[in-house]
Amino acid sequence: MAEQAVISRITTGMRVVDTVGVEIGTVDLVQRGDPNAVTVQASTADPGGSLDELIESVAVEEPDVPADLAARLLRTGYLKVSTELARTGAVYVLADQIATVTDDEVRLSVPVGDLPPEE
């Protein structure tokens, strides 16, 4: 419950800093946890023949990580952080990796190297 209270104070655009003070980037997405989330459903869309159907079939659902990690992120809650420090341009932060939240900053309890990148 404490993680949910902390994550509810975070908004998009806030700065994110890791445990040693490295500025990672900014919050792009805030997702509260759902303790009942146990699986991630893969897209079953058939690309069909239209451009709209093709675009819909390749649309990425969040979080864009391996299924076991996605299930954990969905259960605990997470942040998606836009960053230039990851090849893919974004990393994910589990709710339990958040140390403190101020008016404009999220400080993490882990170094940036411990954060899973978006796939």
NUKE-380469 format. One record per residue (C-alpha): residue in one letter; x, y, z. Coordinates in steps of 0.05 Angstrom, whole numbers, padded with zeros to 5 digits, always signed. Example, Ala and Ser with C-alpha at 12.3 -4.5 7.8 and 13.67 -1.06 7.14 Angstrom:
# residues 2
A+00246-00090+00156
S+00273-00021+00143
END
This chain:
# residues 119
M+00000+00000+00000
A+00057+00049+00015
E+00082+00042-00057
Q+00013+00060-00083
A+00011+00123-00040
V+00079+00144-00066
I+00064+00129-00139
S-00001+00169-00134
R+00040+00232-00120
I+00079+00225-00186
T+00058+00260-00250
T+00084+00259-00321
G+00141+00306-00335
M+00174+00300-00266
R+00250+00292-00264
V+00276+00224-00245
V+00343+00216-00209
D+00376+00151-00189
T+00405+00132-00121
V+00473+00164-00135
G+00445+00229-00164
V+00448+00214-00238
E+00391+00249-00274
I+00357+00194-00314
G+00302+00232-00351
T+00229+00249-00342
V+00167+00210-00324
D+00129+00191-00388
L+00077+00145-00358
V+00051+00130-00287
Q+00016+00064-00276
R-00013+00045-00209
G-00008-00028-00188
D-00062-00080-00195
P-00049-00138-00146
N-00096-00181-00188
A-00055-00173-00252
V-00021-00240-00263
T-00012-00246-00338
V-00001-00202-00398
Q-00044-00218-00458
A-00007-00219-00523
S-00039-00184-00582
T-00080-00233-00624
A-00097-00182-00678
D-00092-00207-00749
P-00058-00154-00792
G-00112-00162-00846
G-00109-00121-00908
S-00119-00048-00888
L-00066+00000-00864
D-00106+00015-00801
E-00109-00059-00783
L-00034-00065-00795
I-00018-00006-00751
E-00065-00032-00696
S-00031-00101-00699
V+00038-00073-00685
A+00017-00022-00632
V+00058-00035-00570
E+00022-00047-00505
E+00053-00023-00440
P+00098-00045-00409
D+00141-00065-00468
V+00186-00116-00431
P+00188-00192-00426
A+00123-00223-00401
D+00148-00243-00331
L+00174-00173-00317
A+00112-00142-00347
A+00068-00182-00299
R+00110-00158-00240
L+00107-00085-00264
L+00031-00090-00272
R+00022-00119-00202
T+00067-00070-00165
G+00057-00007-00208
Y+00111+00027-00248
L+00137+00089-00282
K+00161+00093-00354
V+00218+00143-00358
S+00241+00176-00422
T+00316+00177-00423
E+00376+00186-00467
L+00414+00136-00423
A+00380+00075-00455
R+00387+00053-00527
T+00311+00047-00534
G+00297+00116-00504
A+00259+00091-00442
V+00267+00051-00378
Y+00217+00024-00328
V+00218+00036-00253
L+00181-00011-00206
A+00141+00024-00151
D+00185-00008-00098
Q+00247+00024-00130
I+00221+00094-00114
A+00256+00124-00052
T+00225+00193-00047
V+00180+00241-00085
T+00183+00317-00080
D+00143+00369-00116
D+00184+00362-00180
E+00230+00302-00172
V+00228+00227-00163
R+00289+00197-00129
L+00302+00123-00138
S+00333+00072-00090
V+00372+00039-00147
P+00423+00061-00199
V+00401+00072-00270
G+00438+00009-00292
D+00388-00033-00252
L+00327-00007-00291
P+00300-00051-00347
P+00299-00016-00415
E+00239-00014-00460
E+00244-00068-00514
END
